[in-house]
Amino acid sequence: MVYEYLGIAFLIALFKKGSVNRLSETNFKVSSLIIFCLLLQLFAVYAGDYFPIIDQTFTYMIILTYLLLIFASYLNRHLEGFKLFLLGLSLNAIVIIINGGRMPVSAKALETVGMSGDIQVLSSGYKKHELVGDQTLLPFLADVIPLHFPFVLMSIVVSIGDIIMTIGICWFIYQGMTRNQQLSN
């Protein structure tokens, strides 16, 4: 996801007299499940160095979290922007699941944004990402889009799913913060 845009959506909503309170009043379902999935992914990535069983089950843990996140997003599809978020999340989940629980990343895109040093890290077996290669399935859904200033503050490589998720969450933030304001205008 492109996090800078979440802040921009927030600031635009504030400028339009939006309210964080309105956003907090959103009828959001299963937020604890989403938090659990994010924590489980962090645990899987970082605890594997200390617990060999985590390394052995890493792929299954990542796939499980993506399936649960899709389920949670589906339950929230009634919220503005969540259908887009669900689409982007599903695209990312597809490419991650069919490539063994890791998001493929384009070496060329990394070079384009000046992140050549990450190529060596990914080649040596980084857990959550891997380099796009001949065996990569659906590489066009992988992290192949280079973004750098002025589009983002720090250079990154993203997927089409990341972009769609970002648009969905930005729309959710904006609509959630300005919801009652729009009704009164």
Salt bridges, closest charged atoms under 4 A:
ASP49 OD1 - LYS127 NZ 3.23
ASP55 OD1 - LYS127 NZ 3.25
ASP143 OD2 - HIS129 NE2 3.95
